Amino acid sequence: MYFTNWQWLALTLASPVVVWGALPFHRAAWTNLVHGAATMDTLISMGVGAAYLWSLYALFFGDAAMASTGMASMSGMDVYFEVAAGVTVFILAGRYFEARSKRRSGAALRALLELGAKDVAVLRDGRERRIPLAELRVGDEFVVRPGEKIATDGVIAEGSSAVDMSMLTGESVPVEVRSGDAVVGATVNAGGRLVVRATRVGGDTQLAQMARLVEDAQNGKAAVQRLADRVSAVFVPVVIVLALGTLITWLATGNAAEAAFTAAVAVLIIACPCALGLATPTALLVGTGRGAQLGILIKGPEVLESTRRVDTVVLDKTGTVTEGRMSLVDVHVAEGVAVEEALRLAGALEHASEHPIAKAIAAGAVDRVGELPAVEEFRNEEGLGVQGLVEGKAVLVGRDRLLAQWGLHLDGSLSAAKQAAEKAGRTAVAVAWDGSARAVLVVADTVKPTSAEAVAGLKSLGLKPVLLTGDNASAARAVAAEVGIDDVIAEVLPADKVEAVARLQSEGRVVAMVGDGVNDAAALARADLGLAMGTGADVAIEASDLTLVRGDLRAAVDAIRLSRKTLGTIRGNLFWAFAYNVAALPLAALGLLNPMIAGAAMAFSSVFVVTNSLRLRRFR
């Protein structure tokens, strides 16, 4: 809608947008010019500046001010204030939505991850007081109750317990700790009450590392984005030369200066690479946002290239393929002893203990025999086991050494069962009552119910799975057979895991590694693509490229599929953005697109790129 003096209103409204709103582009273009470089910002600045300056010329020195009810013909003095303002606003809007998406996806990731303690029970002046984790200082003593995560690295000042260090050691059997022993942040206190003296706080905690990871998740440049920058470095000078050539050609062929400048400005505007600038960030933001909803944290865009090339996936066993916690898997009893009686007596006694192995036995007993009887005169023999009275019987549950202290020994069948269990990498617990050793209970780390499905999914993506573990070969082969893995590398130390990954790479394989412990961190960093379980150790997460928040191995399949889909979308966006610019430039140079139509077409290409990227939200 045009009205008298609309041109002056357009000038008034457009000027702050072009001068102040587009200042980041102008500043970047000047910096590039000083360094003899040309980027997309150079082209944006030139396109916006040309449209605005030409409009000023037409308004003050041409006849554009005379067109009170509409625009003059293309050969006349058109003004393109709205194009200059529109291009600026559109690109700034894209950057705003990008920044907002980063904030929103960051909040979504933080809400999803929720790893590590948020507050801690610190001892000050002899009193226990809960404070935010951020207020904890080196030297502070804090209380860790059974079942709680140890807030940060420290040394035990008081108490003894069993600590689940599986994320640190890769072994599911808990570690006995006492006063003077060091403990690591994010490991779980599975036994008694501990008082820990903090030795490292703040940036060393898992929560702080995850927050940094969220901030870095969408920074960096993928190889495809670097390709766009390299092409832009050539594309921008070509467009500038083409615009000057258009201007000179039109003038040389006897056309009016106004028509020549109009065609040259159209070339600059049609080449304004908004779609090119949006191609990578929009797909990456939608892809990483969708990943956050599915419990997949993509650490950086360069990760996407790796997922396309991977052909081998190395899987850590404990906590990745298996649950990472103990369960009762077998019961062996002496001749004449009922399984239910052994479970009832041992389960009742272990139910009074807070040790993880004891909890596994108690839980297994409850599942099989139901309610457990009461315990009297319960006593914990540190590092050996427990003893007490159950249904009037003196019951011992624990190591051979505990039974030996009472002159009791396993008979031939029970001893053989114990040895077979230990040979398979399982933990055997002896049970005795009424003066005889009567049962052996076997506990072990069990395979996650979804692991076999996940391995099949990895194979369907063309990946070869390899099981890598520090456990003994027998236990590793049993787990591998259960989930459908043929290749097993067992009994390796953390340093050997790195060598195992390097050896596979030397064979020409592109290796992905999935792990969760501190012992996996070096291998995760060495692998072409590292995937860490979000339920694992902070250092493993920091060393990885992708974090699987759910702790479900199927998420690894989803992560690779989503990454490949996102990479494909980026490539598609870049192709169409380049194709659009290349196809439209000759039309603009021939005068078949005036700057208004060029601006509208440019906007359409950007809308196409954004719409194409939004399809990733439907990823399942």
Long-range contacts (C-beta under 8 A, 24 or more apart in sequence): 2-67, 2-68, 2-69, 2-70, 2-71, 3-68, 3-69, 4-68, 4-69, 5-68, 6-68, 7-59, 7-64, 7-65, 7-67, 7-79, 7-81, 8-59, 8-65, 10-55, 10-79, 10-81, 10-82, 11-55, 11-56, 11-59, 11-79, 11-81, 13-81, 13-85, 14-52, 14-55, 14-81, 14-82, 14-84, 14-85, 17-84, 17-85, 17-88, 17-89, 18-48, 18-49, 18-52, 18-81, 18-84, 18-85, 18-88, 21-85, 21-88, 21-89, 21-92, 22-48, 22-88, 22-92, 25-88, 25-91, 37-233, 38-232, 38-233, 38-236, 38-237, 38-240, 39-229, 39-232, 39-233, 39-236, 40-232, 40-236, 40-273, 40-276, 40-277, 42-236, 43-232, 43-235, 43-236, 43-239, 43-268, 43-271, 43-272, 43-273, 44-87, 44-91, 44-272, 44-273, 44-274, 46-240, 46-268, 47-87, 47-265, 47-268, 47-269, 47-271, 47-272, 48-84, 48-87, 48-88, 48-272, 49-84, 50-243, 50-264, 50-265, 50-268, 50-269, 51-80, 51-81, 51-83, 51-84, 51-87, 51-265, 51-268, 51-269, 51-595, 51-599, 52-80, 52-81, 52-84, 54-80, 54-261, 54-262, 54-265, 55-79, 55-80, 55-81, 55-84, 57-261, 58-258, 62-258, 74-259, 74-262, 74-591, 74-594, 75-256, 75-258, 75-259, 76-258, 77-258, 78-262, 78-594, 78-595, 78-596, 80-265, 80-269, 80-595, 80-596, 80-599, 82-596, 83-269, 83-595, 83-596, 83-598, 83-599, 86-599, 86-603, 87-269, 87-272, 87-274, 87-599, 87-602, 90-274, 90-603, 90-606, 91-274, 91-277, 94-274, 94-277, 94-278, 94-281, 94-282, 94-606, 94-610, 98-281, 98-282, 98-285, 101-285, 101-286, 101-289, 102-218, 102-285, 104-289, 105-217, 105-218, 105-285, 105-288, 105-289, 105-292, 106-214, 106-215, 106-217, 108-289, 108-292, 108-293, 109-214, 109-217, 109-292, 109-297, 110-210, 110-211, 110-214, 112-292, 112-295, 112-297, 112-549, 113-210, 113-214, 113-297, 113-534, 113-547, 113-549, 115-186, 115-206, 115-207, 115-210, 115-534, 115-535, 115-538, 116-149, 116-151, 116-185, 116-186, 116-205, 116-206, 116-207, 116-210, 116-538, 117-148, 117-149, 117-151, 117-207, 118-207, 120-151, 120-152, 121-145, 123-195, 133-205, 133-207, 134-202, 136-198, 136-201, 137-198, 137-201, 138-198, 138-199, 138-200, 138-201, 139-197, 139-198, 140-197, 140-198, 140-201, 141-195, 141-196, 141-197, 141-198, 142-195, 142-196, 142-198, 143-193, 143-194, 143-195, 143-196, 144-189, 144-193, 144-194, 144-195, 144-196, 145-189, 145-193, 146-189, 146-190, 146-191, 146-192, 146-193, 146-354, 147-188, 147-189, 147-190, 148-188, 148-189, 149-185, 149-186, 149-187, 149-188, 149-189, 150-183, 150-184, 150-185, 150-186, 150-187, 150-188, 150-189, 150-194, 150-196, 151-185, 151-196, 151-198, 151-205, 152-185, 152-198, 152-199, 152-200, 152-201, 152-204, 152-205, 153-182, 153-183, 153-184, 153-185, 153-198, 153-199, 153-200, 153-204, 154-182, 154-183, 154-185, 154-196, 154-197, 154-198, 154-199, 154-200, 155-180, 155-181, 155-182, 155-183, 155-196, 155-197, 155-199, 156-180, 156-181, 156-182, 156-183, 156-194, 156-195, 156-196, 156-197, 157-195, 157-196, 157-197, 158-194, 158-195, 159-192, 159-193, 159-194, 159-195, 160-191, 160-192, 160-194, 160-382, 161-189, 161-190, 161-191, 161-192, 161-193, 161-194, 161-354, 162-190, 162-191, 162-354, 162-355, 162-356, 162-357, 163-187, 163-188, 163-189, 163-190, 163-191, 164-188, 164-189, 164-190, 164-325, 164-356, 166-318, 166-319, 166-324, 166-325, 166-517, 167-319, 167-324, 167-516, 167-517, 167-518, 167-535, 167-536, 167-537, 167-540, 168-517, 168-518, 168-519, 168-537, 169-470, 169-517, 169-518, 169-519, 170-316, 170-317, 170-318, 170-319, 170-469, 170-470, 170-494, 170-517, 170-519, 170-520, 171-318, 171-470, 171-471, 172-318, 172-319, 172-322, 172-323, 172-324, 172-325, 172-326, 172-444, 172-445, 173-326, 173-357, 173-427, 174-355, 174-356, 174-357, 176-382, 176-383, 184-518, 184-537, 185-538, 186-537, 186-538, 190-354, 190-355, 190-356, 190-359, 191-354, 191-355, 191-356, 192-354, 205-538, 206-537, 206-538, 206-541, 209-538, 209-539, 209-541, 209-542, 210-538, 210-541, 213-297, 213-299, 213-541, 213-542, 213-547, 214-297, 216-299, 216-300, 217-288, 217-297, 217-298, 217-299, 217-300, 218-284, 218-285, 218-288, 218-298, 218-300, 218-301, 219-300, 220-300, 220-301, 220-302, 221-280, 221-301, 221-302, 222-280, 222-284, 222-301, 222-302, 222-304, 222-305, 222-567, 222-570, 223-302, 223-305, 224-280, 224-304, 224-305, 224-567, 224-570, 224-571, 224-574, 225-280, 225-301, 225-570, 227-574, 228-276, 228-279, 228-280, 228-574, 231-578, 232-273, 232-276, 235-271, 235-273, 235-581, 239-267, 239-268, 239-271, 239-585, 240-268, 242-267, 242-271, 242-585, 242-589, 243-267, 243-268, 243-271, 245-589, 246-588, 246-589, 250-591, 259-591, 262-591, 262-594, 262-595, 263-588, 263-589, 263-590, 263-591, 265-595, 266-588, 266-591, 266-593, 266-594, 266-595, 266-598, 267-585, 267-588, 267-589, 269-588, 269-595, 269-598, 269-599, 269-602, 270-581, 270-584, 270-585, 270-587, 270-588, 270-593, 270-598, 270-601, 270-602, 271-581, 271-584, 271-585, 271-588, 272-602, 273-577, 273-581, 274-602, 274-603, 274-605, 274-606, 275-573, 275-576, 275-577, 275-580, 275-581, 275-602, 275-605, 275-606, 275-608, 275-609, 276-574, 276-577, 276-578, 276-581, 278-573, 278-577, 278-606, 278-609, 278-610, 278-613, 279-570, 279-573, 279-574, 279-577, 279-609, 280-570, 280-573, 280-574, 282-573, 282-609, 282-610, 282-613, 282-614, 283-566, 283-569, 283-570, 283-573, 283-612, 283-613, 283-616, 284-566, 284-570, 285-613, 286-566, 286-613, 286-614, 286-616, 286-617, 287-562, 287-563, 287-565, 287-566, 287-569, 287-613, 287-616, 287-619, 288-566, 289-617, 290-562, 290-616, 290-617, 290-619, 291-559, 291-562, 294-555, 294-558, 294-562, 294-619, 295-534, 295-548, 295-549, 295-550, 295-552, 295-555, 296-546, 296-547, 296-548, 296-549, 296-555, 296-558, 296-559, 296-562, 297-534, 297-546, 297-547, 297-548, 297-549, 298-545, 298-546, 298-559, 298-562, 298-563, 298-566, 299-544, 299-545, 299-546, 299-547, 300-545, 303-529, 303-545, 303-546, 303-563, 304-563, 304-564, 304-566, 304-567, 304-570, 305-567, 306-510, 306-512, 306-528, 306-529, 306-545, 307-512, 307-529, 307-559, 307-560, 307-563, 307-564, 307-567, 308-563, 308-564, 308-567, 309-510, 309-528, 310-463, 310-510, 310-511, 310-512, 310-528, 310-529, 310-560, 311-462, 311-463, 311-464, 311-509, 311-510, 312-463, 312-464, 312-465, 312-466, 312-504, 312-509, 312-510, 312-511, 312-512, 313-458, 313-463, 313-464, 313-465, 313-466, 313-511, 313-512, 313-513, 313-514, 313-556, 314-465, 314-466, 314-468, 314-489, 314-500, 314-501, 314-504, 314-511, 314-512, 314-513, 314-514, 314-523, 314-527, 315-455, 315-465, 315-466, 315-467, 315-468, 315-485, 315-514, 315-515, 315-553, 316-468, 316-469, 316-513, 316-514, 316-515, 316-516, 316-517, 316-520, 317-467, 317-468, 317-469, 317-471, 317-476, 317-479, 318-445, 318-469, 318-470, 318-471, 318-516, 318-517, 319-516, 319-517, 319-533, 319-535, 319-536, 319-551, 320-514, 320-515, 320-516, 320-533, 320-553, 321-447, 321-448, 321-451, 321-467, 321-479, 321-483, 321-553, 322-445, 322-446, 322-447, 322-448, 322-451, 322-479, 323-445, 323-446, 323-447, 323-448, 324-445, 324-516, 324-535, 325-356, 325-360, 325-445, 326-356, 326-357, 326-359, 326-360, 326-427, 326-443, 326-444, 326-445, 327-360, 327-363, 327-364, 327-443, 327-444, 327-445, 327-446, 328-360, 328-361, 328-363, 328-364, 328-365, 328-441, 328-442, 328-443, 329-426, 329-442, 329-443, 329-444, 329-446, 330-421, 330-426, 330-441, 330-442, 331-439, 331-440, 331-441, 331-442, 332-413, 332-414, 332-417, 332-418, 332-439, 332-440, 332-441, 332-442, 333-438, 333-439, 334-411, 334-413, 334-414, 334-436, 334-437, 334-438, 334-439, 335-413, 337-438, 337-439, 339-368, 340-368, 340-369, 342-431, 342-438, 342-439, 342-441, 343-368, 343-369, 343-441, 344-369, 344-372, 344-373, 344-390, 345-373, 345-390, 345-391, 345-393, 345-395, 345-431, 345-433, 346-395, 346-397, 346-429, 346-431, 346-439, 346-441, 347-372, 348-372, 348-373, 348-374, 348-375, 348-390, 348-391, 348-395, 349-375, 349-378, 349-386, 349-387, 349-388, 349-390, 349-395, 349-397, 350-386, 350-397, 351-375, 352-378, 352-386, 352-388, 353-380, 353-386, 357-427, 357-429, 357-443, 358-386, 358-397, 360-443, 361-397, 361-429, 361-441, 361-443, 364-441, 364-443, 385-429, 390-433, 393-433, 393-434, 394-433, 394-434, 394-435, 395-431, 395-432, 395-433, 396-430, 396-431, 396-432, 396-433, 397-429, 397-430, 397-431, 397-441, 398-429, 398-430, 399-429, 399-430, 400-430, 402-430, 403-430, 403-432, 403-437, 406-432, 408-432, 408-435, 408-436, 408-437, 409-437, 410-437, 410-440, 411-437, 414-439, 414-440, 417-442, 423-472, 423-474, 424-472, 424-474, 424-475, 424-478, 425-471, 425-472, 425-474, 425-475, 425-476, 425-478, 426-475, 444-475, 447-479, 447-482, 447-483, 448-552, 448-553, 450-552, 450-553, 450-554, 451-483, 451-553, 452-482, 452-483, 452-484, 453-554, 454-483, 454-552, 454-553, 454-554, 454-556, 454-557, 455-483, 455-484, 455-485, 455-553, 456-484, 457-554, 457-557, 458-556, 458-557, 458-560, 459-484, 461-557, 461-560, 461-561, 463-512, 463-560, 464-509, 466-504, 468-492, 468-497, 468-500, 468-513, 468-523, 470-494, 470-497, 470-519, 494-518, 494-519, 494-520, 494-522, 494-523, 495-522, 497-522, 497-523, 498-522, 498-523, 498-526, 501-526, 501-527, 502-526, 512-560, 514-548, 514-553, 514-556, 515-540, 515-544, 516-540, 516-551, 531-556, 531-559, 561-619, 562-616, 562-619, 565-616, 565-619, 566-616, 569-612, 569-613, 569-615, 569-616, 572-612, 573-609, 573-612, 573-613, 576-605, 576-608, 576-609, 576-612, 577-605, 577-609, 580-605
